[in-house]
Amino acid sequence: MANGGLQYTFARLNIAEKLIVVNVLVFILDGLSMALLGFGFSKWFHLPKDFVAFFGQPWSLVTYSFFHGGFGHIFWNMLMLYFTGRIFMNLFDARRFINVYFLGVILGGLFFLLSYNVFPTLISANTALIGASAGVSAVLIFICAYIPNQEVRIIFFNVKLWYVGAFFILMDLVQISYGDNLGGRLAHLGGALLGYVYARQLLKGMDIGSGFSNMLDGLGNLFKKREHKAPLKTVYKKGRKESREDYDKQARQKKIDAILDKISKSGYESLSKAEKDFLFKAGKED
């Protein structure tokens, strides 16, 4: 498939599916760097257990969630992200998904840091946090708390969502007592706590992630201003020029609609090169 086709396919994915693609690509690149170069670049993005080391790479509070320790680790995380993402996106938009997922990642990371700096018995453990589990747990527990009585099919049985959420929480609590990954399990619980509180507050009409959204919007607008800063000012005349621009916009939109209609009927590969190029450029301009 052509590069334009891959980009178009990626653009049509929902936000959970896009995160899955990014996680898989990072996993492959990290593995290749280790195999071909003899070292991995991922250590600069793992969340270290020590506060001093963390202050040297504060971005790791988010970036740790894109790295995984093995195939089983990423497989189960991405499988759970796919199914929970499908349910979530039937209820809300991508903006709220980003809020729940990444706030879960952040709170899970903070729980991890605290666990290795508050509990003396864990300080000697030489480890760092990686994996999307905290974000996945946040999304899972969010939907379990928001629609607890909704039933989902698990193999041969229908199970209410709150049973599913309770099972995963119980598993983490049990493994805290008997496992050797207390910090990681506490990170899961941190994400789960975020998901539960977010859902319960949203049912009361309060979106606790609105401030996070506003922060992301502010960062996005900052970069857009830098990208679109023009050295020269353009003076527009009213009247005929405005009507001409409206006409061009309408004509462009009609062409886009016709191409999308063709894709829905015959598939992306039925497009000509010119149509693919036009659709790709239109997507970048939008």
ZAVEXKE-785468 format. One record per residue: residue number from 0; x, y, z of N, C-alpha, C in turn; residue in one letter. Coordinates in steps of 0.05 Angstrom, whole numbers. Each point is the difference from the previous one (the first is absolute). Example, Ala and Ser with C-alpha at 12.3 -4.5 7.8 and 13.67 -1.06 7.14 Angstrom:
<sites>
 seq   n_xx   n_yy   n_zz  ca_xx  ca_yy  ca_zz   c_xx   c_yy   c_zz type
   0    264   -114    156    -18     24      0     18     24      0    A
   1     -7     21    -14     16     24      1    -15     22     14    S
</sites>
This chain:
<sites>
 seq   n_xx   n_yy   n_zz  ca_xx  ca_yy  ca_zz   c_xx   c_yy   c_zz type
   0     17    -24      0    -17     24      0     18     25      0    M
   1     -8     20    -15     16     24     -2      0     15     26    A
   2     20     18      2      3     15     25    -25     16      6    N
   3    -12     12    -21    -25     15      5    -22    -17     10    G
   4     -1    -26    -10    -20    -18     10      3     -7     29    G
   5     25     -4      9      5     -6     28     -8     24     18    L
   6      7     24     -9     -7     23     16    -30      4      1    Q
   7    -13     -5    -22    -29      2     -1    -13    -20     19    Y
   8     10    -25     -1    -10    -21     17      4      7     30    T
   9     24     10      6      6      8     28    -19     22      9    F
  10     -5     19    -18    -18     23      8    -28     -9      6    A
  11     -9    -23    -12    -27     -9      4     -3    -17     26    R
  12     22     -7     12     -1    -16     25    -10     18     23    L
  13    -13    -13     20     -7     16     24     25      3     17    N
  14     -3     17     21     24      7     16     13    -24     14    I
  15    -17    -19      9     11    -24     13     16    -16    -20    A
  16    -10     -3    -24     14    -15    -21     26     14     -8    E
  17      0     26     -1     24     15     -6     21     -4     21    K
  18     -8     -1     25     19     -5     22     11    -28     -2    L
  19    -16    -19     -8     10    -27     -4     22     -1    -21    I
  20     -5     14    -23     20      1    -21     26     12      9    V
  21     -2     22     15     24     14      9     15    -18     20    V
  22    -14    -13     18     13    -18     19     14    -23    -14    N
  23    -12    -11    -20     12    -23    -14     25     10    -15    V
  24     -2     23    -13     23     11    -15     23      5     19    L
  25     -5     12     23     21      5     20     12    -26     10    V
  26    -16    -20      4     10    -26      9     18    -12    -21    F
  27     -7      1    -26     16    -11    -21     27     16     -3    I
  28     -2     26      0     24     17     -2     19     -5     23    L
  29    -10     -2     24     17     -5     23     13    -27     -2    D
  30    -14    -20     -9     12    -26     -4     21     -1    -21    G
  31     -5     15    -22     19      1    -22     26     14      8    L
  32     -3     22     16     23     15      9     18    -18     18    S
  33    -13    -16     16     15    -18     17     14    -22    -16    M
  34    -14    -11    -20     11    -22    -16     22     10    -19    A
  35     -4     23    -12     19      9    -21     22     17     11    L
  36     -6     16     21     20     19     10     12     -9     27    L
  37    -13    -19     12     11    -11     26     -9     16     24    G
  38    -17     20     -3    -11     15     22    -27     10     -6    F
  39    -16      5     20    -27     10     -3     -1     30      8    G
  40    -16     15    -15     -3     28      6    -21      5     22    F
  41    -14    -21      7    -23      3     17      5      9     29    S
  42     25     -4      9      5      7     28     -4     29      6    K
  43      2     17    -21     -4     29      4    -30      7      2    W
  44    -17    -20     -5    -29      4      1    -14    -16     21    F
  45     15    -19     13    -12    -15     22     -3     19     25    H
  46    -19     -6     17     -3     16     24     17    -12     22    L
  47     21     14      8     18    -10     21    -14      1     27    P
  48      9    -18     18    -12     -1     27     10     23     18    K
  49     23     11     -6     12     20     17     -9     28     -8    D
  50     -8     16     19     -9     27     -5     21     17    -14    F
  51     25     -3      9     22     16    -12      3     -6    -30    V
  52      0    -26     -6      2     -8    -28    -25      9    -16    A
  53    -23     -1     13    -24      9    -14      1     30     -7    F
  54     11     16     18      2     29     -6     18      5    -24    F
  55     18    -19     -6     17      3    -23    -13     -7    -26    G
  56    -23    -15      1    -15     -7    -24    -30      0      7    Q
  57    -11     24      5    -28      1      9    -20     -9    -21    P
  58      8      0    -25    -18     -9    -22     -7    -30      4    W
  59     17    -14     15     -5    -29      3    -26     -6     15    S
  60    -12     20     13    -25     -5     14    -22     -7    -20    L
  61      4      7    -25    -19     -8    -21     12    -20    -19    V
  62     25      4     -8     12    -17    -21      4    -29      9    T
  63      1     -5     26      4    -28      9    -22    -18    -11    Y
  64    -24     12     -4    -23    -16     -8      2    -11    -29    S
  65     19      9    -16      3     -9    -27     20    -23     -3    F
  66     12     -9     22     21    -20     -1    -10    -25     16    F
  67      8    -24    -10     -8    -25     13     23    -19      2    H
  68     -2    -18     19     22    -17      6      2    -26    -16    G
  69    -20     -6    -16      0    -24    -15    -26     -3    -16    G
  70     -1    -21    -17    -24     -4    -17    -25     -4     17    F
  71      1    -16     21    -23     -5     16    -10     25     13    G
  72     19     17      9     -7     25     13    -16     18    -18    H
  73     10      4    -24    -13     19    -19    -26    -13    -11    I
  74      1    -27     -5    -24    -13    -12    -24      4     18    F
  75      2     -6     25    -24      1     18     -8     29      5    W
  76     19     18      2     -7     28      3    -15     11    -24    N
  77     10     -7    -24    -13     11    -24    -27    -14     -6    M
  78     -2    -25      7    -26    -14     -3    -21     12     18    L
  79      8      6     25    -19     12     18     -7     29     -8    M
  80     20     14    -11     -4     27     -9    -19      1    -23    L
  81      2    -20    -18    -18     -1    -24    -29     -4      9    Y
  82     -5    -19     17    -28     -6      8    -12     22     18    F
  83     16     10     19    -11     21     17     -3     26    -17    T
  84     18      4    -19     -2     24    -17    -25      0    -17    G
  85     -8    -24    -10    -24     -2    -16    -25      8     16    R
  86     -1    -10     25    -23      7     17      0     30      7    I
  87     24     10      7      2     28      7     -8     19    -23    F
  88      9     -7    -24     -6     18    -23    -29     -1     -9    M
  89    -15    -20     10    -29      0     -5    -14     19     18    N
  90     14      9     21    -12     18     20     10     29     -3    L
  91     26      3     -5     12     26      1     18      4    -24    F
  92     12     24     -3     17      7    -22     30     -5      8    D
  93     17      5    -20     29     -5      4     11     19     21    A
  94    -10     24      3     10     19     19     -2    -11     28    R
  95    -23    -11      7     -4    -11     27     16    -26      4    R
  96      3    -15    -21     17    -24      2     29      7      7    F
  97     10     21    -13     27      9      5      3      9     29    I
  98    -21     14     10      0      9     28      3    -24     19    N
  99    -18    -19     -3      0    -23     18     25    -16     -2    V
 100      9     -6    -24     23    -17     -5     25     12     12    Y
 101      6     25     -8     26     12      8      0     10     28    F
 102    -23      8     11     -1      6     28      4    -25     17    L
 103    -10    -23    -10      5    -26     13     30     -7     -1    G
 104     13      5    -23     28     -5     -3     16     17     20    V
 105     -7     26      2     14     18     18     -4     -7     29    I
 106    -25     -6      8     -5     -7     28     13    -26      7    L
 107     -1    -19    -19     13    -26      4     30      3      4    G
 108     12     18    -16     29      5      3      6     13     27    G
 109    -17     18      9      5     12     26     -3    -20     23    L
 110    -19    -18     -2     -3    -22     19     26    -17      1    F
 111     11     -5    -23     25    -16     -2     23     14     14    F
 112      3     26     -6     21     16     13     -2      0     30    L
 113    -25      4      9     -4      1     29      5    -27     13    L
 114     -7    -22    -14      3    -27     12     29     -6      4    S
 115     18      9    -17     28     -6      4     15     21     16    Y
 116    -13     21      8     13     20     17    -13      3     27    N
 117    -22    -13      4    -14      1     26      4    -25     16    V
 118     -1    -23    -15      3    -26     14     29     -8      0    F
 119     13     -1     23     29     -5      3      8    -27    -12    P
 120    -16    -20      2      7    -27     -9      3     -2    -30    T
 121     -9     20    -15      1     -1    -29     22     17    -12    L
 122     13     16     17     20     19    -11     23    -15    -13    I
 123      7    -24      9     23    -14    -11     -7    -13    -27    S
 124    -25     -1     -7     -8    -12    -26     11     16    -23    A
 125     14    -12    -19     11     14    -23    -19     -3    -23    N
 126    -17     19     -4    -20     -3    -22    -10     27     -9    T
 127    -15      0    -22    -13     24    -11    -27     -9    -10    A
 128    -18     19     -3    -27     -7     -8     -3      4    -30    L
 129    -11    -21    -13     -7      2    -28    -27    -14     -4    I
 130    -14      6    -22    -25    -13     -7    -24     19      1    G
 131    -20     -7    -16    -24     16     -2    -22     -8     20    A
 132      7    -18     19    -20    -12     18    -16     21     16    S
 133     14     21      9    -14     20     16    -21     14    -16    A
 134      6      8    -25    -19     13    -17    -23    -19     -8    G
 135      7    -25     -6    -20    -20     -7    -19     -5     24    V
 136     12     -2     24    -16     -4     24    -19     24      4    S
 137      9     24     -5    -17     24      3    -24     -2    -19    A
 138      4     -8    -25    -22     -2    -19    -19    -22      8    V
 139     11    -23      8    -16    -23      8    -18      7     24    L
 140     12     10     21    -16      6     24    -19     24     -5    I
 141      8     18    -18    -19     22     -7    -26    -11    -11    F
 142      2    -18    -20    -25    -10    -12    -15    -18     20    I
 143     15    -15     17    -12    -17     20    -16     16     20    C
 144     10     24      7    -13     17     19    -22     17    -13    A
 145      3      6    -25    -20     17    -14    -25    -15     -8    Y
 146      4    -25    -10    -23    -17     -7      4    -27     13    I
 147     -1     -1     26      7    -25     15    -18    -24     -7    P
 148    -25      4     -7    -18    -22     -5     -2     -8    -29    N
 149     16     13    -17      2     -8    -28     13    -27     -2    Q
 150    -11    -19    -15     11    -27     -3     18     -2    -25    E
 151     22    -14      3     18     -6    -22      3    -30     -2    V
 152      6     -9    -25      3    -28     -5     29     -9      5    R
 153      5    -18     18     26    -11      5     -1    -30     -5    I
 154     10     -9    -22      0    -27     -9    -28    -10     -3    I
 155    -11    -14     20    -27    -12     -3    -21     14     18    F
 156      9     20     15    -18     12     20     -2     30     -3    F
 157    -23     10      8     -4     29      2      6      8     29    N
 158     17     20      3      8      9     27     -3     30      2    V
 159    -10     10     23     -3     29      4     28     12      3    K
 160      2     25    -10     26     13     -1     12      3     28    L
 161    -17      5     20     12      5     26     12    -25     12    W
 162     -9    -24     -9     13    -25      8     28     -1    -12    Y
 163      2      8    -26     26      0    -13     20     19     14    V
 164     -9     24      6     17     19     14      8    -10     27    G
 165    -18    -12     15      6    -10     27     21    -23     -2    A
 166     -2    -16    -21     18    -23     -3     29     11     -4    F
 167      3     20    -17     27     10     -6     12     15     25    F
 168    -17     14     14      9     13     24      9    -21     21    I
 169    -16    -21      3      7    -21     19     26    -14     -7    L
 170      4     -4    -26     25    -13     -9     24     17      7    M
 171     -2     26     -3     22     18      7      5      0     30    D
 172    -21      0     15      3      0     30     13    -26      9    L
 173     -8    -23    -12     12    -26      8     29     -1     -7    V
 174      7     10    -24     28     -1     -9     18     20     15    Q
 175    -12     21     12     15     18     17     10    -16     24    I
 176    -16    -18     10      7    -15     24     20    -22     -6    S
 177     -2    -12    -24     16    -24     -5     20      3    -23    Y
 178     -2     22    -15     18      4    -23     24     16      7    G
 179     18      4    -20     24     15      4      0     27    -16    D
 180    -24      8     -9     -2     24    -16    -20     19     14    N
 181      6      7     25    -18     17     15     -3     27    -13    L
 182     21     12     -9     -1     26    -13    -18      0    -25    G
 183      3    -21    -16    -16     -2    -24    -30     -4      6    G
 184     -5    -16     20    -28     -5      8    -13     25     12    R
 185     16     15     15    -11     26     10     -5     19    -23    L
 186     16     -1    -21     -5     17    -23    -26     -7    -13    A
 187     -6    -27     -2    -26     -8    -11    -23     11     17    H
 188      4     -2     27    -21     10     18     -3     30     -2    L
 189     22     14     -5     -2     29     -3    -16      8    -25    G
 190      5    -15    -22    -16      5    -24    -29     -8      4    G
 191     -5    -22     15    -28     -8      5    -14     20     17    A
 192     14     12     20    -12     20     17     -8     24    -16    L
 193     17      8    -18     -6     23    -18    -25     -5    -16    L
 194     -2    -25    -12    -22     -7    -17    -26      0     16    G
 195      1    -10     25    -25     -2     16     -9     28      8    Y
 196     18     17     10     -7     27      9    -10     16    -24    V
 197     13     -2    -22     -8     15    -24    -29     -7     -8    Y
 198     -6    -26     -1    -27     -9     -8    -21      9     20    A
 199      5     -3     26    -20      7     20     -5     30      0    R
 200     21     16     -4     -4     29     -1    -14      8    -25    Q
 201      5    -14    -22    -13      7    -25    -30     -6      2    L
 202     -7    -21     14    -29     -6      4    -14     22     16    L
 203     16     15     15    -11     22     15      1     26    -16    K
 204     10     -1    -24      1     23    -17     26     16      1    G
 205     21    -12     12     26     14      3     21    -15    -16    M
 206     13     13    -18     22    -12    -16     26      8     12    D
 207     12    -18     15     25      7     14     24      2    -19    I
 208     -4     -9    -25     22      2    -19     -1     25    -17    G
 209    -18     18      5     -2     24    -17     25     17      2    S
 210     12      2     23     25     16      3     22    -12    -16    G
 211      2    -27     -1     20    -14    -16     -4      5    -29    F
 212    -26      0     -9     -6      6    -28      8     28     -8    S
 213     -6     19     18      8     28     -5     30      3     -2    N
 214     15    -15     16     29      2     -1     10    -11    -27    M
 215    -12    -22     -9      8    -12    -26     -7     19    -23    L
 216    -23     13      2     -9     19    -20     20     24     -1    D
 217      8      9     24     19     22      1     26     -7    -13    G
 218     10    -24      5     25     -9    -12     -3     -2    -31    L
 219    -23    -11     -8     -5     -3    -29     -1     27    -14    G
 220    -14     19     13     -2     27    -12     27     14     -2    N
 221     17     -6     21     27     12      0     16     -9    -24    L
 222     -1    -26     -6     15    -11    -22    -12      9    -27    F
 223    -26      3     -1    -13      9    -25      8     28     -6    K
 224      1     17     20      8     28     -4     28      2    -11    K
 225     18    -17     10     28      0    -10      1    -10    -29    R
 226    -16    -20     -6      1    -12    -27    -12     19    -21    E
 227    -21     15      8    -14     17    -19      8     29      1    H
 228     21      7     15      8     28      1     12      8    -27    K
 229    -13     20    -12      8      8    -27     17     26      2    A
 230     20      2    -17     17     24      0    -13     24    -12    P
 231    -20     -4    -17    -13     22    -13    -30      0      6    L
 232    -12     23      2    -28      2      5    -15      0    -27    K
 233    -23    -13     -1    -16     -1    -24    -25     16      4    T
 234     -5     19    -18    -24     17      2    -22    -12    -18    V
 235    -23     -5     12    -22    -11    -15    -21     21     -6    Y
 236    -11     -1    -24    -21     18     -8    -27    -14      5    K
 237    -19     15      8    -26    -11      5    -16     -4    -26    K
 238    -23    -13      2    -18     -1    -23      7    -23    -18    G
 239     10      7    -24      5    -20    -21     19    -22      9    R
 240     22      8     14     20    -19      9    -12    -20     20    K
 241    -16     10     19    -12    -18     19    -19    -20    -13    E
 242    -16     10    -20    -18    -19    -13     15    -21    -16    S
 243     23      9    -11     17    -19    -15     11    -21     18    R
 244      9      8     24     10    -19     19    -21    -20      9    E
 245    -24     10      5    -23    -18      7     -5    -20    -22    D
 246      1      9    -25     -5    -18    -22     21    -21     -2    Y
 247     25      8      4     22    -19     -1     -2    -21     22    D
 248     -8      9     24     -3    -19     22    -22    -20     -5    K
 249    -22     10    -11    -23    -18     -6      8    -21    -22    Q
 250     15     10    -20      8    -18    -22     20    -21     11    A
 251     18      9     17     19    -19     12    -14    -21     17    R
 252    -20      9     16    -14    -19     17    -16    -20    -16    Q
 253    -12      9    -22    -15    -18    -18     19    -22    -11    K
 254     24      9     -8     19    -19    -11      9    -21     21    K
 255      4     10     25      7    -18     22    -23    -20      5    I
 256    -24     10      1    -23    -18      5     -3    -21    -22    D
 257      5      8    -25     -2    -19    -22     22    -22      2    A
 258     24      8      8     22    -20      3     -7    -19     23    I
 259     -9     11     23     -7    -17     23    -23    -19     -7    L
 260    -19      9    -16    -22    -17     -9     11    -23    -18    D
 261     20      6    -17     12    -20    -17     15    -21     17    K
 262     13     10     21     14    -19     18    -19    -19     14    I
 263    -23     11      9    -19    -16     14    -13    -22    -18    S
 264     -1      6    -26    -12    -19    -19     20    -20    -11    K
 265     24     10     -7     19    -16    -14     27     -4     14    S
 266      4     13     23     25     -3     14     21     21     -8    G
 267     20      3     17     20     20     -4     16     -4    -25    Y
 268      6    -26     -6     17     -6    -23    -14      7    -27    E
 269    -26      6      0    -14      7    -25      6     29     -8    S
 270     12     16     19      6     28     -7     23      2    -19    L
 271     -1     21    -16     23      6    -17     22     13     16    S
 272     24      2    -11     22     13     15     -7     29      6    K
 273    -13     14    -19     -7     28      5    -20      2     22    A
 274    -19    -18      2    -20      1     21     13     -6     27    E
 275     19    -19      1     14     -6     25     16     24      9    K
 276     14     13    -19     16     23      7    -18     23     10    D
 277    -22      4    -13    -18     22      8    -11     -5     28    F
 278     -8    -26      6    -11     -6     26     21      2     22    L
 279     25     -7     -6     21      2     19      6     29      7    F
 280      2     17    -21      5     28      4    -23     13     15    K
 281    -25     -7     -6    -23     11     14      1     -7     30    A
 282      8    -25      6      2     -8     28     21     15     15    G
 283     22      6    -13     21     16     14     -8     28      4    K
 284    -15     12    -19     -9     28      3    -21      2     22    E
 285    -17    -21      3    -21      1     20     12     -3     28    D
</sites>
